[in-house]
Amino acid sequence: MKYASRPLLLSVFFTLFVSTIELIAQVPLIPKPTEAVAGKGQFQLDKNTSVTYSQKELQEVASYLKSQVLTQTQIPLHSSVFGSKSSKIISLELIDDKSYSDEAYQLSITPQSVKIKGATVSGVFYGAVSLLQLVLENKVQNEKVLIDAWEVTDEPFYEWRGIMLDVSRYFIEKDKIKSILDWMAFYKLNTLHWHLTDATGWRMQILKYPKLAFVGGVGDHFDSDLPAQYYTQSEIQEIVDYAAKLHIKVVPEIDMPGHATAANRAYPEYSGGGSEKYPEFTFDPGKETTYGYLTDILREVNALFPSGLLHLGGDEVSFGNQKWSSNEDISDLIKREKLNGLKDVEHYFMERMADSVFNMNAKVLAWDELAEIDLPKDKTIIYWWRHDKPEQFKKALEKGFATVVCPRIPYYLDFVQDEHHRSGRKWDGAYSPIESVYGFNVDEIVDSKKYQNQILGVQGNLWTETINSENRIDYMLFPRIAALAESAWTETRKDYPGFESRLRSHLNLYEKQGIYYYNPIKPQLVPEPVHLLKE
């Protein structure tokens, strides 16, 4: 009997183990939480449900939750005093607990109440977002929603969870940016990288140099004659404030010394020339006035973005620096500073502009070309983007730079997500299906544990050379934004079938919200929005 019972006990243990795994997998949240245990019963959310909070700092979180529930379900929640003993209460609480990381939260749902706790406002906010997702998993019936009981303990794996929007090649209207910010918050993404300038168009008002917007803002990638499109400084402040309420920081990018064609249309006196394919592509590093001009611009930019982070670009300068070789001012600069060729000129320029940013008490962010330069490690963040150059990623880390991971494959969201799609980019036949976004593993390139304090996180970049409608923005973002969020938040992400199972209800939500999304489960269901695109 003793030996006969052993397999039975093992069988029971295995069944319980599998059941526990299934319970965790079944929680309908994206990104998947650190731990989730199903409880018994359901919480009934209806017009008698109240929201309460322990500290005034949580008032905005309470307002967010109430407004989202009202918008999505038409159920009005009301407020009550914190500590009230009445039933049907959703309580938000800040706690003094050092075991909680900055964005960690605990969500407890029982038939009697919902409790959300965190050590920071951001943590409580993300708990509220998880509750909102659980609300939207269920249908409204008789003006009420039944929410399954859960105990969720959660925190992010990466601190940097971003989306980049290129508004130079295709101008994205203010309301659409706000909508994208709403979805970023819904998926616990916390950084918007705003690519405001490029060769095609300058999209930001600069008071000291108004022609940057009036002249540099003319045209886009598909129509060079479009009237100027740009954001006023008040609109930028509005978007930054809107993002802040969603616990999203906004990082502006002013690209230099390359990708400057639009700026040089407005103020040609600062142009360093270009090439036949990329005319007037660079700023002139040989003119001292160039540095003052760009520093003035960056001062205005820095004043509008409280993140204290300024992205200076720094990529692909060789596309259009051919005129530098015959520029007398640059020749003088090379002699004066004892520089060794045009690459040193490029580095000199970036070091000068970085110093300007440091003098504003801001940090410099740049593409991985700047891993070559010895900038201060505590004031510089490198973006690894060239997936075909993993050595640049390794170099940035080995030199001590904090680094954001955003390789073209799979995190450039202008790359197609289906081999049959006609528009969008591929790289030697490679593209970025949602499975690749979900499953990207940094450990295949570097030892992430060795560099865990330097790898800040991941970011999906939506370049817009192949975007010419809001439908196409949606199609390229959704649902890969959900996969990106889980790759950023959840440490263990080897269960794509589980993710896809949770994604199904989100596809229905996209449909309800009027999002023109790609359906990876039924690819033919939503046709690719194909237009006459030029590369």
C-alpha positions in Angstrom: 0.0 0.0 0.0 2.8 2.4 0.8 4.3 2.1 -2.7 0.9 2.0 -4.4 -0.1 5.4 -2.9 3.1 7.2 -4.1 2.0 7.5 -7.8 -1.4 8.6 -6.6 0.1 11.4 -4.5 2.3 12.4 -7.4 -0.7 12.5 -9.6 -2.6 14.7 -7.2 0.4 17.0 -6.8 0.8 17.2 -10.6 -2.9 18.0 -11.0 -2.8 20.7 -8.4 0.4 22.1 -10.0 -1.1 22.2 -13.4 -4.3 23.7 -12.0 -2.3 26.5 -10.4 -0.5 27.3 -13.6 -3.8 27.4 -15.4 -5.3 29.7 -12.9 -2.4 32.1 -13.4 -2.7 31.9 -17.2 -6.4 32.4 -17.1 -6.3 35.9 -15.5 -7.5 38.0 -18.5 -4.9 40.7 -18.2 -2.3 42.1 -20.6 0.4 42.4 -19.7 0.4 39.1 -17.7 0.9 39.9 -14.0 3.6 38.6 -11.8 1.2 36.5 -9.8 -2.6 35.9 -9.9 -4.7 33.6 -7.8 -8.4 33.1 -8.5 -10.7 33.6 -5.6 -14.3 32.6 -5.0 -17.4 34.5 -6.1 -17.8 37.8 -8.0 -17.8 41.5 -7.2 -20.9 43.3 -8.6 -20.0 46.7 -10.0 -23.1 48.9 -10.4 -24.3 52.5 -9.8 -24.1 51.9 -6.1 -20.4 51.2 -6.2 -18.2 53.9 -4.8 -14.5 54.7 -5.2 -12.5 55.9 -2.2 -8.9 56.8 -1.7 -6.5 57.2 1.2 -4.5 60.3 0.2 -5.3 63.3 -1.9 -2.5 62.3 -4.3 -4.8 59.5 -5.5 -7.6 61.7 -6.5 -6.6 61.7 -10.2 -6.4 57.9 -10.2 -9.9 57.7 -8.8 -11.2 60.2 -11.4 -9.5 58.2 -14.2 -11.1 55.0 -13.0 -14.6 56.5 -12.7 -14.4 58.3 -16.0 -13.2 55.2 -17.9 -15.8 53.0 -16.3 -18.5 55.5 -17.2 -17.3 55.8 -20.8 -16.9 52.1 -21.4 -19.9 50.7 -19.5 -22.2 53.8 -18.9 -22.2 52.9 -15.2 -21.6 56.0 -13.0 -19.5 55.3 -9.9 -19.6 57.7 -7.0 -17.2 58.7 -4.2 -17.2 57.8 -0.5 -15.1 58.5 2.5 -12.0 56.3 2.9 -12.5 53.7 5.6 -16.2 53.5 5.1 -17.6 50.1 6.1 -20.3 50.1 3.5 -20.2 47.3 0.8 -19.4 47.7 -2.9 -16.4 49.9 -2.3 -13.3 50.2 -4.5 -10.5 51.5 -2.3 -7.3 53.0 -3.5 -4.5 53.1 -0.9 -0.9 54.3 -0.7 1.1 52.2 1.7 4.5 52.7 3.3 6.1 49.4 2.3 9.6 49.2 1.1 9.0 45.7 -0.4 7.0 47.4 -3.2 8.9 48.6 -6.2 7.9 52.0 -7.7 5.3 50.7 -10.1 4.2 47.6 -8.1 0.6 47.1 -7.0 -1.7 44.6 -5.3 -5.3 44.1 -6.5 -7.7 42.2 -4.3 -11.2 41.5 -5.6 -13.7 39.8 -3.3 -17.5 39.7 -3.5 -17.5 42.4 -0.8 -14.9 44.9 -2.1 -12.0 45.8 -4.4 -8.8 47.0 -2.8 -5.8 48.4 -4.7 -2.6 49.1 -2.9 0.8 50.5 -4.0 3.7 52.4 -2.5 3.5 55.1 -5.2 0.7 56.8 -7.2 1.9 55.1 -10.3 1.6 51.7 -8.7 -2.0 52.4 -7.6 -2.7 53.7 -11.1 -1.6 50.4 -12.7 -3.7 48.5 -10.3 -6.7 50.6 -11.4 -5.8 49.8 -15.0 -5.8 46.1 -14.3 -9.2 46.5 -12.6 -10.5 48.4 -15.7 -9.3 45.5 -18.0 -11.2 43.0 -15.8 -14.3 45.2 -15.9 -14.2 45.3 -19.7 -13.8 41.5 -19.9 -17.5 41.2 -19.0 -20.7 42.3 -20.5 -22.9 45.0 -18.9 -26.2 43.3 -18.0 -29.0 45.2 -16.3 -26.7 48.1 -15.6 -24.1 46.0 -13.7 -20.9 44.1 -14.3 -19.9 40.9 -12.5 -16.1 40.7 -11.9 -14.5 37.4 -10.9 -12.6 37.4 -7.6 -8.8 37.6 -7.9 -5.7 38.3 -5.9 -3.1 39.9 -8.1 0.4 40.9 -7.1 2.3 42.6 -9.9 5.3 44.7 -10.8 7.1 45.5 -14.1 10.3 43.8 -15.2 11.5 46.9 -17.1 11.3 50.5 -16.0 11.3 51.8 -19.6 8.3 50.7 -21.7 7.9 52.9 -24.7 6.4 53.8 -28.0 8.0 56.1 -30.5 5.8 58.1 -32.9 7.4 59.6 -36.1 5.3 62.7 -36.8 7.7 64.2 -39.3 6.9 61.9 -42.3 3.2 61.7 -41.4 1.7 64.3 -39.1 -0.4 62.7 -36.4 -3.2 64.9 -35.1 -3.4 65.9 -31.5 -6.5 63.9 -30.7 -5.0 60.8 -32.3 -1.9 61.1 -30.1 -4.1 61.4 -27.1 -5.9 58.2 -28.2 -2.6 56.4 -28.5 -1.6 57.6 -25.0 -4.9 56.2 -23.7 -4.0 52.8 -25.1 -0.4 53.1 -23.9 -1.8 53.6 -20.3 -4.2 50.7 -20.8 -1.2 48.5 -21.5 1.0 50.0 -18.7 3.5 51.6 -21.2 5.1 54.6 -19.6 7.2 56.5 -22.2 6.3 58.3 -25.4 9.3 59.1 -27.6 8.1 61.9 -29.9 10.1 62.1 -33.1 9.3 65.7 -33.9 11.8 66.6 -36.6 13.4 64.8 -39.6 14.3 65.5 -43.2 10.7 65.5 -44.3 9.1 68.0 -41.8 9.7 70.1 -38.7 6.6 69.7 -36.4 7.2 71.9 -33.5 6.7 75.7 -33.0 9.9 77.4 -31.9 9.3 81.0 -30.9 12.7 82.4 -31.6 12.8 80.7 -35.1 9.2 80.7 -36.4 10.1 79.7 -39.9 11.0 76.2 -38.6 7.3 75.5 -38.3 5.9 77.8 -41.1 8.4 76.6 -43.7 9.9 73.5 -42.3 6.5 72.1 -41.5 5.4 72.1 -45.2 4.7 68.8 -46.8 5.0 65.1 -45.7 6.4 61.9 -47.1 3.7 61.6 -49.7 2.8 65.1 -50.6 5.5 67.8 -50.5 3.0 70.6 -51.1 0.8 70.1 -48.1 0.3 73.2 -46.0 2.5 73.5 -42.9 1.6 71.0 -40.1 3.0 71.4 -36.7 2.2 71.5 -33.0 2.0 74.9 -31.2 3.8 75.1 -27.9 0.4 75.3 -26.1 -0.6 72.0 -27.9 2.6 70.4 -26.9 2.0 71.4 -23.3 -1.5 70.0 -23.5 -0.3 66.6 -24.8 2.5 66.5 -22.2 0.0 67.3 -19.4 -2.4 64.7 -20.8 0.4 62.1 -20.8 1.4 62.9 -17.2 -2.0 62.2 -15.9 -1.6 58.7 -17.5 1.8 58.3 -15.9 3.6 58.6 -19.2 6.7 60.7 -19.6 7.2 62.3 -23.0 10.7 62.4 -24.6 11.2 64.9 -27.5 13.6 64.2 -30.3 15.3 67.0 -32.3 17.4 65.1 -34.9 20.9 66.3 -35.6 23.3 66.7 -37.3 21.7 64.7 -40.0 18.0 64.4 -41.0 17.9 68.3 -41.0 16.5 69.0 -44.5 13.3 70.5 -43.2 15.1 72.8 -40.8 17.5 73.9 -43.5 14.6 74.8 -45.8 13.6 77.3 -43.2 17.1 78.6 -42.2 19.6 77.6 -45.0 22.4 79.6 -43.4 22.9 76.7 -41.0 23.0 74.0 -43.6 26.0 71.7 -44.0 24.7 70.4 -47.3 23.7 66.9 -48.3 23.9 64.4 -51.2 21.9 64.0 -54.4 19.5 61.6 -52.7 19.4 63.5 -49.4 19.8 67.3 -50.2 20.6 69.8 -47.4 20.6 66.8 -45.0 23.0 68.1 -42.3 23.6 71.1 -40.1 26.9 72.8 -40.5 29.3 71.8 -37.8 32.0 74.2 -39.0 30.0 77.4 -38.2 30.1 78.5 -34.6 26.7 80.1 -35.1 25.2 76.6 -35.7 25.8 75.6 -32.1 24.1 78.8 -30.7 21.2 78.3 -33.1 20.6 74.7 -32.0 21.1 75.4 -28.3 18.5 78.2 -28.5 16.1 75.6 -30.0 16.9 73.0 -27.4 16.3 75.5 -24.6 12.7 76.1 -25.8 12.2 72.3 -26.2 13.6 71.5 -22.7 11.3 74.1 -21.2 8.2 72.3 -22.5 9.1 68.8 -21.5 9.6 68.2 -17.8 11.0 64.7 -18.3 14.5 66.3 -18.4 15.3 64.0 -21.4 16.3 65.3 -24.8 16.9 62.9 -27.7 19.4 64.4 -30.2 19.2 61.7 -32.9 22.8 61.3 -34.1 22.1 58.6 -36.7 22.8 58.1 -40.4 24.8 61.3 -40.8 26.8 59.7 -43.6 23.7 59.7 -45.8 24.3 63.4 -46.5 27.6 64.8 -45.2 29.4 64.6 -48.6 29.7 68.4 -48.7 31.6 68.5 -45.5 34.8 67.5 -47.2 34.8 70.7 -49.3 33.6 73.0 -46.5 36.3 75.5 -45.6 34.9 76.1 -42.1 34.9 72.4 -41.4 38.5 72.1 -42.8 39.5 74.8 -40.3 37.7 73.0 -37.5 39.5 69.8 -38.3 42.9 71.6 -38.1 42.0 73.6 -35.1 40.7 70.7 -33.0 43.1 68.2 -34.4 40.3 65.9 -35.7 40.9 62.8 -37.7 38.3 63.0 -40.6 34.6 63.5 -40.9 33.7 60.9 -38.3 35.6 62.9 -35.7 33.7 66.0 -36.9 30.4 64.3 -36.3 31.6 63.3 -32.8 32.8 66.8 -32.1 29.4 68.2 -33.1 27.5 65.7 -30.9 29.8 66.4 -27.9 29.2 70.1 -28.2 25.5 69.7 -28.4 25.5 67.2 -25.5 27.3 69.8 -23.4 24.5 72.3 -24.2 22.0 69.8 -22.9 23.9 68.9 -19.8 24.1 72.7 -19.0 20.3 72.6 -19.0 20.4 69.8 -16.3 18.9 67.4 -18.8 20.1 64.0 -20.1 21.1 63.2 -23.6 19.4 60.4 -25.5 20.7 59.2 -28.9 20.7 56.3 -31.4 23.4 53.7 -31.0 25.9 55.5 -33.2 26.7 57.6 -30.1 28.0 54.5 -28.3 31.3 55.5 -30.1 31.6 58.7 -28.1 32.7 58.9 -24.5 29.9 60.9 -23.1 29.1 61.0 -19.3 27.5 57.6 -18.5 25.3 59.1 -15.8 23.8 61.7 -18.2 23.5 59.6 -21.4 21.0 57.0 -22.7 21.7 55.0 -25.8 19.0 53.4 -28.0 20.2 50.2 -29.7 18.3 50.1 -33.0 20.4 48.3 -35.5 19.5 44.7 -35.1 22.1 43.7 -37.6 24.8 45.4 -35.4 24.5 43.6 -32.1 28.1 44.7 -31.4 26.8 48.3 -30.9 24.4 47.0 -28.2 27.3 45.2 -26.5 29.6 48.2 -26.9 27.1 50.5 -25.3 26.7 48.2 -22.3 30.4 47.4 -22.0 31.2 51.2 -21.9 28.6 51.6 -19.1 25.8 53.4 -20.9 22.2 52.9 -19.9 20.4 51.5 -22.9 17.0 51.2 -24.4 16.4 48.1 -26.6 14.5 48.9 -29.8 16.0 46.8 -32.7 14.5 47.1 -36.1 13.6 43.5 -36.0 11.2 43.1 -34.2 10.5 46.5 -32.6 10.2 48.7 -35.7 6.4 48.8 -36.1 6.5 50.0 -39.7 7.8 46.6 -40.6 4.9 44.4 -41.9 3.5 41.7 -39.6 2.4 39.3 -42.3 4.4 38.0 -45.2 1.5 38.6 -47.6 1.1 42.3 -46.7 1.9 44.7 -49.6 2.8 47.9 -47.8 5.4 48.4 -45.1 9.0 47.3 -44.8 10.9 44.1 -44.7 14.7 43.5 -44.1 16.1 41.0 -46.5 12.7 39.3 -46.3 12.5 39.5 -42.5 9.5 41.2 -40.9 7.9 41.6 -37.5 5.0 39.3 -36.7 3.3 39.7 -33.4 5.0 36.5 -32.1 8.4 38.0 -32.6 7.5 41.2 -30.8 6.1 39.1 -27.9 9.0 36.7 -27.7 12.1 38.9 -28.3 14.8 37.8 -25.9 17.7 40.1 -25.0 19.6 37.1 -23.5 20.2 35.8 -27.0 22.5 38.8 -27.5 23.9 39.7 -24.1 23.9 38.5 -20.5 21.0 40.6 -19.3 21.7 39.7 -15.6 25.2 41.1 -16.0 23.8 44.4 -17.4 20.4 44.4 -15.5 21.1 47.9 -14.1 21.9 49.3 -17.6 19.2 47.7 -19.8 16.4 50.1 -19.0 13.7 48.5 -21.1 12.2 48.2 -24.6 10.5 50.4 -27.1 8.4 50.0 -30.2 9.2 52.6 -32.9 6.4 53.5 -35.4 8.2 55.2 -38.3 5.8 56.7 -40.9 7.3 56.4 -44.4 4.6 53.9 -45.1 1.8 55.5 -43.1 -0.7 57.9 -44.7 -3.8 57.4 -42.8 -5.0 56.9 -39.2 -6.3 53.5 -40.2 -2.8 52.5 -41.1 -1.5 53.8 -37.8 -4.0 51.5 -36.1 -3.1 48.5 -38.3 0.6 48.8 -37.5 0.2 49.4 -33.8 -2.6 47.0 -32.9 -2.3 44.4 -31.5 1.5 44.5 -31.5 1.3 47.2 -28.9 -0.2 44.6 -26.5 2.7 42.1 -27.3 5.2 44.9 -26.8 3.7 45.8 -23.4 3.9 42.2 -22.2 7.5 41.9 -23.5 8.3 45.0 -21.4 6.3 44.2 -18.2 6.5 40.4 -17.8 9.7 38.7 -17.0 8.7 35.2 -18.2 7.0 35.4 -21.6 7.3 32.0 -23.2 3.6 31.3 -23.5 2.4 32.9 -26.7 -0.7 30.6 -26.9 -1.7 32.0 -23.5 -1.1 35.5 -24.6 -3.1 34.9 -27.8 -6.0 33.5 -25.6 -6.0 36.7 -23.5 -5.7 38.8 -26.6 -9.0 37.6 -28.1 -11.2 39.8 -25.9 -8.9 42.8 -26.7 -9.5 42.3 -30.4 -13.2 42.6 -29.6 -12.5 45.8 -27.6 -10.6 47.3 -30.6 -13.6 46.6 -32.7 -15.9 48.3 -30.2 -13.5 51.3 -30.0 -13.3 51.8 -33.8 -9.6 50.7 -34.0 -8.7 49.4 -37.5 -6.5 46.5 -36.2 -4.7 43.6 -37.7 -6.2 40.3 -36.6 -3.4 37.7 -36.1 -5.9 34.9 -35.3 -7.9 35.5 -38.5 -5.6 37.5 -40.8 -8.1 37.8 -43.6 -10.8 39.3 -41.3 -9.5 42.9 -41.4 -7.9 43.8 -44.8 -4.6 45.6 -44.9 -5.2 49.3 -45.7 -3.1 49.6 -48.8 -2.6 53.0 -50.6 -0.3 54.3 -53.2 2.8 54.4 -51.2 6.3 55.6 -52.2 9.4 54.5 -50.5 
